[in-house]
């Protein structure tokens, strides 16, 4: 394991992202039955998780070409994004920003339903 992944900060971020992902997956399964407040909470956590993933991706890319493990993880994130429709040449940050925008749109739609 590279020094990047041994870092306490990185380990903490990975644990936090895993908890957020678990919360989002559990909430997604029961989403139609959630109260409007719980749905908004889900969207807030989802948006925060995507923003943290974006920051983590940037840190992976900035870790340098000598850190093969970090570069491999960054490449895996890019490959996963391509499976969801991103082009090979599209910057991953654009994909993260697009996802954040979509969550914001869903939050606004939920707020409009409550009005």
C-alpha positions as CSV (number, residue, x, y, z in Angstrom):
1,X,0.0,0.0,0.0
2,X,1.4,3.4,-1.0
3,X,2.0,6.2,1.5
4,X,-0.9,8.0,0.0
5,X,-3.3,5.3,1.1
6,X,-1.6,4.9,4.5
7,X,-2.2,8.5,5.4
8,X,-4.6,9.0,8.3
9,X,-6.5,11.7,6.3
10,X,-7.0,9.4,3.3
11,X,-8.1,6.5,5.5
12,X,-10.5,8.8,7.3
13,X,-11.9,10.1,4.0
14,X,-12.3,6.6,2.7
15,X,-14.2,5.5,5.8
16,X,-16.4,8.5,5.6
17,X,-17.2,7.9,1.9
18,X,-18.0,4.3,2.7
19,X,-20.4,5.3,5.4
20,X,-22.1,7.8,3.1
21,X,-22.3,5.3,0.3
22,X,-23.9,2.7,2.6
23,X,-26.4,5.3,3.8
24,X,-27.3,6.3,0.3
25,X,-27.7,2.7,-0.9
26,X,-30.0,1.8,2.0
27,X,-32.0,5.0,1.5
28,X,-32.3,4.4,-2.2
29,X,-33.9,1.0,-1.7
30,X,-36.8,2.6,0.4
31,X,-36.8,6.0,-1.2
32,X,-40.5,6.0,-2.3
33,X,-41.5,5.4,1.3
34,X,-39.3,8.1,2.8
35,X,-40.9,11.3,4.2
36,X,-40.1,14.5,2.3
37,X,-37.6,15.4,5.1
38,X,-35.8,12.1,4.8
39,X,-35.7,12.4,1.0
40,X,-34.1,15.8,1.4
41,X,-31.6,14.4,3.9
42,X,-30.8,11.6,1.3
43,X,-30.2,14.2,-1.4
44,X,-28.0,16.3,1.0
45,X,-25.9,13.3,1.9
46,X,-25.7,12.2,-1.8
47,X,-24.6,15.7,-2.9
48,X,-22.0,15.8,-0.1
49,X,-20.7,12.4,-1.0
50,X,-20.3,13.3,-4.7
51,X,-18.4,16.5,-3.7
52,X,-16.1,14.5,-1.4
53,X,-15.5,12.0,-4.2
54,X,-14.6,14.9,-6.5
55,X,-12.0,16.2,-4.0
56,X,-10.7,12.7,-3.4
57,X,-10.3,12.2,-7.2
58,X,-8.4,15.4,-7.5
59,X,-6.1,14.3,-4.7
60,X,-5.5,11.0,-6.5
61,X,-4.6,12.8,-9.7
62,X,-2.3,15.2,-7.8
63,X,-0.5,12.4,-6.0
64,X,1.8,12.2,-8.9
65,X,2.7,9.8,-11.7
66,X,5.1,7.9,-9.3
67,X,2.2,6.8,-7.1
68,X,0.9,4.0,-9.3
69,X,-1.7,2.8,-6.8
70,X,-3.4,6.2,-6.7
71,X,-3.2,6.6,-10.4
72,X,-4.8,3.2,-10.9
73,X,-7.7,4.2,-8.5
74,X,-8.1,7.5,-10.5
75,X,-8.3,5.5,-13.7
76,X,-10.8,3.1,-12.2
77,X,-13.0,6.1,-11.3
78,X,-12.7,7.3,-14.8
79,X,-13.6,3.9,-16.2
80,X,-16.7,3.7,-13.9
81,X,-17.8,7.1,-15.2
82,X,-17.4,5.9,-18.8
83,X,-19.8,3.0,-18.0
84,X,-22.4,5.6,-17.1
85,X,-22.0,7.5,-20.3
86,X,-19.0,9.7,-20.0
87,X,-16.7,9.9,-22.9
88,X,-13.1,8.7,-22.7
89,X,-11.8,12.3,-23.2
90,X,-14.2,13.9,-20.8
91,X,-12.7,15.3,-17.6
92,X,-14.0,13.5,-14.5
93,X,-14.6,16.8,-12.8
94,X,-17.2,17.6,-15.4
95,X,-18.9,14.3,-14.6
96,X,-18.9,15.1,-10.8
97,X,-20.2,18.6,-11.5
98,X,-23.0,17.1,-13.7
99,X,-24.0,14.7,-10.9
100,X,-24.1,17.5,-8.4
101,X,-26.2,19.6,-10.7
102,X,-28.7,16.6,-11.1
103,X,-28.9,16.2,-7.3
104,X,-29.6,20.0,-7.0
105,X,-32.4,19.6,-9.6
106,X,-33.9,16.7,-7.7
107,X,-33.8,18.7,-4.5
108,X,-35.6,21.7,-6.1
109,X,-38.2,19.3,-7.5
110,X,-38.8,17.9,-4.1
111,X,-39.1,21.4,-2.6
112,X,-41.6,22.3,-5.3
113,X,-43.7,19.3,-4.4
114,X,-43.9,20.5,-0.8
115,X,-45.1,24.0,-1.8
